[in-house]
Amino acid sequence: MTRELLIAGGGIAGLAAATAARRAGWEARLFEQAAAFSEVGAGLQLGPNATRVLRDWGLLDDPALRAFAPSRLRVRDAASGRELGSLALGTHAEARYGAPYLTAHRADLHAALLRAAMDAGVRLHPGERIAGAQVDGEAVLARTGSGLQVEADALAIADGVWSELRQQLLHDGPAPSTGHVALRALVPLDDVPAGLRSDDVQAWLGPRMHLVRYPVRGGEALNVVAFVEGSAKGRDWDQDASVDRLQSVAGRLCSDLRALLDCVPQWRSWPVHDREPVRGAHEMALGRAALLGDAAHPMRPYLAQGAGMAIEDAAELQRVLAACDGRVIDVPTALRRYALNRWERCARVQQRSRRNGAIFHATGVVRLGRDLAMQAGGEALLDLPWLYQGP
Ligand SMILES: Cc1cc2nc3c(=O)[nH]c(=O)nc-3n(C[C@H](O)[C@H](O)[C@H](O)COP(=O)(O)OP(=O)(O)OC[C@H]3O[C@@H](n4cnc5c(N)ncnc54)[C@H](O)[C@@H]3O)c2cc1C
């Protein structure tokens, strides 16, 4: 008998989980509360740990992904413009890790995952939310916002950082604000002065802020995202914003960075929320439910791995669902194995993301120490084999 996975949420985690279930031989039924499947605009970096999974699923060949392979990561001081350190990406990363380091627009990755899910035969239900579920019986019993009762063998909770289903199961309150705000912009490359164009990922570090820029959409647009310490209002991922905030926090900015800010026509802001690193397997699986993506482990985007961890979660889910025979390995056992295999790595990435934020935004002597360490340590400090080699 074919088993069925019910998925709550049609973001990157939910669509990846749905494709993973189909590849494991399960039926998959996905509910997304929004009327249409779509993503708000911003760029993503995808480390080799994530692109390895996407390649196995055939997504790297999908023209919809419009991925870009940056040649290098360069870290620079926001005030002086001085290069503090760099890491070869491009062919170097691919040779070292067996998969490329890519950048993509979130909407493009989402479109490629949606197409993969549809091609795999996932049943999609846009405009319908999962309002609640019982996950400790012989089957998952879920109810939708419109009152539909849905039964399945397992539930993938992929409803994002504001996960209500997590609240119902773990009762650990909403994800708190980090006190950091993301300001983001997408600039068509034609509008970027020739002297500011480059094929690398650049991170500019300043006091209480940093800014990251890289090409997306096959190199046709530049993604610019700045992170600033300060209060943020609401949960909306797409608020009007002004760059004055960045300038008042950072103080002096070098001429290259000022020129970059000048060519951005419009900024949107995005409050950054996270949680304490995952404390144990019990936070990633309960009974017949598994948590994935931001619902499981929301993190600061300072290691550029939120989507990467969601994709890794889905790959692990595929492994345990494929091994679940209902006799020796039943559904709760399979999902418990998923959680045991995932939680420590996710916690480490959450922890490291927080630490990066503190290092990137350092002031005073800590900042001086950071700069000296980066200049002495160079590539060794920026390369992360434990992360990019995969779990
Ligand atoms: C500024 C910024 C930059 C980032 N950069 C990177 C990067 O470079 N690399 C990287 O890997 N990650 C990055 N991330 C992180 C990454 O964007 C997220 O980790 C990832 O998008 C999370 O996907 P998700 O599917 O878990 O959640 P979401 O994208 O939030 O999707 C959840 C979905 O569930 C739906 N939903 C909610 N409740 C219900 C319900 N009850 N029933 C049905 N549907 C429901 C929502 O409508 C939504 O569509 C960045 C994040 C930020 C903020």
The ligand as a MOL file (V3000), in Angstrom:
LIG
                    3D

  0  0  0     0  0            999 V3000
M  V30 BEGIN CTAB
M  V30 COUNTS 53 58 0 0 0
M  V30 BEGIN ATOM
M  V30 1 C 17.2960 38.5340 4.0880 0
M  V30 2 C 17.4200 37.0390 4.0310 0
M  V30 3 C 18.4210 36.4650 3.2670 0
M  V30 4 C 18.5400 35.0760 3.1950 0
M  V30 5 N 19.5520 34.5370 2.4650 0
M  V30 6 C 19.6900 33.1930 2.4090 0
M  V30 7 C 20.7370 32.6030 1.6400 0
M  V30 8 O 21.5720 33.3060 1.0500 0
M  V30 9 N 20.8080 31.2470 1.5730 0
M  V30 10 C 19.9080 30.4410 2.2280 0
M  V30 11 O 20.0130 29.1970 2.1220 0
M  V30 12 N 18.9010 30.9780 2.9700 0
M  V30 13 C 18.7710 32.3150 3.0720 0
M  V30 14 N 17.7640 32.8570 3.7980 0
M  V30 15 C 16.8320 31.9660 4.5200 0
M  V30 16 C 15.7340 31.3770 3.6240 0
M  V30 17 O 15.1280 32.3950 2.8570 0
M  V30 18 C 14.7060 30.6760 4.4840 0
M  V30 19 O 15.3360 29.8370 5.4170 0
M  V30 20 C 13.7600 29.8080 3.6480 0
M  V30 21 O 13.1490 30.5640 2.6370 0
M  V30 22 C 12.6970 29.1560 4.5340 0
M  V30 23 O 11.7930 28.4410 3.7420 0
M  V30 24 P 10.5440 27.7210 4.4140 0
M  V30 25 O 9.8510 26.9940 3.3010 0
M  V30 26 O 10.9570 26.9790 5.6160 0
M  V30 27 O 9.6050 28.8910 4.9470 0
M  V30 28 P 8.7440 29.9640 4.1480 0
M  V30 29 O 9.4460 30.4300 2.9420 0
M  V30 30 O 8.2930 30.9620 5.1450 0
M  V30 31 O 7.4570 29.1250 3.6520 0
M  V30 32 C 6.4120 28.7830 4.5100 0
M  V30 33 C 5.1410 28.6660 3.6730 0
M  V30 34 O 4.1080 28.1000 4.4630 0
M  V30 35 C 2.8780 28.7780 4.2090 0
M  V30 36 N 2.0500 28.5420 5.3980 0
M  V30 37 C 2.1720 29.1010 6.6310 0
M  V30 38 N 1.3030 28.5520 7.4850 0
M  V30 39 C 0.6050 27.6170 6.7830 0
M  V30 40 C -0.4190 26.6780 7.1280 0
M  V30 41 N -0.8970 26.5870 8.3860 0
M  V30 42 N -0.9270 25.8690 6.1540 0
M  V30 43 C -0.4410 25.9500 4.8830 0
M  V30 44 N 0.5240 26.8300 4.4980 0
M  V30 45 C 1.0520 27.6250 5.4520 0
M  V30 46 C 3.3180 30.2190 3.9860 0
M  V30 47 O 2.3390 30.9420 3.2640 0
M  V30 48 C 4.6130 30.0140 3.1910 0
M  V30 49 O 4.3630 29.9220 1.7970 0
M  V30 50 C 17.6230 34.2410 3.8970 0
M  V30 51 C 16.6020 34.8170 4.6630 0
M  V30 52 C 16.5230 36.2050 4.7590 0
M  V30 53 C 15.4570 36.8090 5.6300 0
M  V30 END ATOM
M  V30 BEGIN BOND
M  V30 1 1 1 2
M  V30 2 1 2 3
M  V30 3 2 2 52
M  V30 4 2 3 4
M  V30 5 1 4 5
M  V30 6 1 4 50
M  V30 7 2 5 6
M  V30 8 1 6 7
M  V30 9 1 6 13
M  V30 10 2 7 8
M  V30 11 1 7 9
M  V30 12 1 9 10
M  V30 13 2 10 11
M  V30 14 1 10 12
M  V30 15 2 12 13
M  V30 16 1 13 14
M  V30 17 1 14 15
M  V30 18 1 14 50
M  V30 19 1 15 16
M  V30 20 1 16 17
M  V30 21 1 16 18
M  V30 22 1 18 19
M  V30 23 1 18 20
M  V30 24 1 20 21
M  V30 25 1 20 22
M  V30 26 1 22 23
M  V30 27 1 23 24
M  V30 28 2 24 25
M  V30 29 1 24 26
M  V30 30 1 24 27
M  V30 31 1 27 28
M  V30 32 2 28 29
M  V30 33 1 28 30
M  V30 34 1 28 31
M  V30 35 1 31 32
M  V30 36 1 32 33
M  V30 37 1 33 34
M  V30 38 1 33 48
M  V30 39 1 34 35
M  V30 40 1 35 36
M  V30 41 1 35 46
M  V30 42 1 36 37
M  V30 43 1 36 45
M  V30 44 2 37 38
M  V30 45 1 38 39
M  V30 46 1 39 40
M  V30 47 2 39 45
M  V30 48 1 40 41
M  V30 49 2 40 42
M  V30 50 1 42 43
M  V30 51 2 43 44
M  V30 52 1 44 45
M  V30 53 1 46 47
M  V30 54 1 46 48
M  V30 55 1 48 49
M  V30 56 2 50 51
M  V30 57 1 51 52
M  V30 58 1 52 53
M  V30 END BOND
M  V30 END CTAB
M  END
